[in-house]
Amino acid sequence: HGAALSRADAEPYEVRVRVAARTESMAEAVRVGNEVETLLTCGPSGGGGATKSAREIIAVASTLIPAELAPHAVHILES
């Protein structure tokens, strides 16, 4: 990246985006992935590649809990 990386006032010349979507159907989820793929293939060459997938997720709930409620341990097994 040379001088572009070391300039403190430089605007980013490369941006990566991750897309996640919640849809009512699998067909709609596949459509979202296809739209994102189209954006990648219509952009500049050497985009770095992409992966796409659509899968059913019953529920995702992110939350914070006190550390003492999540005990942890490390077990090293040697053979």
C-alpha positions as CSV (number, residue, x, y, z in Angstrom):
1,H,0.0,0.0,0.0
2,G,3.0,2.2,0.2
3,A,2.5,5.9,0.8
4,A,-1.3,5.6,0.8
5,L,-1.0,3.6,4.0
6,S,1.2,6.0,5.8
7,R,-0.7,9.2,5.1
8,A,-2.7,10.2,8.2
9,D,-5.3,12.2,6.3
10,A,-5.9,9.6,3.5
11,E,-9.4,8.4,2.7
12,P,-9.7,4.7,2.4
13,Y,-9.3,3.5,-1.2
14,E,-10.6,0.0,-0.5
15,V,-13.6,-1.0,1.5
16,R,-14.9,-4.5,2.3
17,V,-18.5,-5.1,3.1
18,R,-20.3,-8.0,4.8
19,V,-24.0,-8.4,4.2
20,A,-26.4,-10.3,6.4
21,A,-30.1,-10.4,5.9
22,R,-33.2,-11.8,7.5
23,T,-35.9,-12.9,5.1
24,E,-39.3,-14.6,5.2
25,S,-38.2,-17.4,2.8
26,M,-35.2,-19.3,1.6
27,A,-35.9,-18.0,-2.0
28,E,-35.6,-14.4,-0.8
29,A,-32.4,-15.2,1.1
30,V,-30.9,-16.7,-2.1
31,R,-31.9,-13.6,-4.0
32,V,-30.1,-11.3,-1.5
33,G,-26.9,-13.4,-2.0
34,N,-27.3,-13.2,-5.8
35,E,-27.6,-9.4,-5.6
36,V,-24.4,-9.1,-3.5
37,E,-22.6,-11.4,-5.9
38,T,-23.7,-9.3,-8.8
39,L,-22.2,-6.2,-7.1
40,L,-18.9,-8.1,-6.7
41,T,-18.7,-9.2,-10.3
42,C,-19.6,-5.8,-11.7
43,G,-17.0,-4.0,-9.7
44,P,-13.3,-3.6,-10.3
45,S,-11.2,-6.7,-11.1
46,G,-9.4,-8.4,-8.3
47,G,-12.1,-8.0,-5.7
48,G,-10.6,-10.7,-3.5
49,G,-13.4,-13.2,-3.9
50,A,-16.5,-13.8,-1.9
51,T,-18.5,-16.6,-0.5
52,K,-22.3,-16.7,-0.2
53,S,-24.6,-19.0,1.6
54,A,-28.2,-19.2,2.7
55,R,-29.3,-21.3,5.6
56,E,-32.1,-21.5,8.0
57,I,-31.4,-20.2,11.5
58,I,-34.0,-20.8,14.1
59,A,-32.9,-18.0,16.4
60,V,-29.9,-15.9,17.3
61,A,-29.9,-13.9,20.5
62,S,-26.8,-12.0,21.4
63,T,-26.5,-11.0,25.1
64,L,-24.0,-10.3,27.8
65,I,-24.0,-12.4,31.0
66,P,-21.8,-12.0,34.1
67,A,-18.5,-13.9,33.7
68,E,-19.2,-15.9,36.9
69,L,-22.2,-17.5,35.3
70,A,-20.1,-18.9,32.5
71,P,-17.3,-21.0,34.2
72,H,-14.5,-22.1,31.9
73,A,-11.8,-24.7,32.0
74,V,-9.0,-25.9,29.9
75,H,-8.2,-29.6,29.6
76,I,-5.0,-30.8,27.8
77,L,-5.1,-34.4,26.7
78,E,-1.8,-36.0,25.8
79,S,-1.5,-39.3,24.0
